[in-house]
Amino acid sequence: MNDLTLFDQKNIKSSNIGAIILAAGQSSRMGKNKALLPINNKTFIEEEINLFMILVLIK
């Protein structure tokens, strides 16, 4: 599977696929915005967007 960065759009072709990615907000237990938590050297929301872009390219 290719690892796309959030801003690397040179390989993304135009398509009619769209999405709404729901990102969690402030966590009362963690005291942080869950969408901005780090995962795989990116924020959670960046990772979700990258995964969606990879799925679009595979289709």
N, C-alpha and C positions, 0 to 999 in steps of 0.2 A: 504494500500500500504506500502510495506517495505521501510525503509529509509536506503539505502546503502551509505557507505562513499566511497570516491574516491579510497581508498586503500584497502577496504575490499573485497577481491576477493575469499574468502574461499567458498562462496555459489554460485559462478558463474561457470556454467558448460561450457565445450568446445562447441562452436557452429561455424557455418559457416556464421554468421551474422557480417557484418562490417558496418562502417559508416565513413563519413567525416563530422566533426562538424565544421562549419564555425564560427570562433570567430571574432567579430569586433575588430578593432584596436583603435588607438588613436582618441579621440574625440576632435575636435577643440573647441566646445562649453563648454564641461565639463573639458577639459584639462587632462583627465585621459584615461587609456586604459579600454574600456568598458567590456572586458572579465574578468577584474580583479575587477570589482565593487562587493561589498558585496550583497548577497541575501541569506536569510535563514542561516546565520552564515557560509556561504561558498562563494567562488567567483562565479561569473556568469558561468564561464566555468566549474567549478567543479559541479555545480548544473545541467547543461546541460548533462554532462557525466553521472552523477548519474541517471537522468531521462531516458537516453538511456539504461543504464544497467538494470533498472527496467523493461522497455518495453521488452527487450530481454528475461528476466527471465519469464515474463508473457506469452510470445508466446509459 
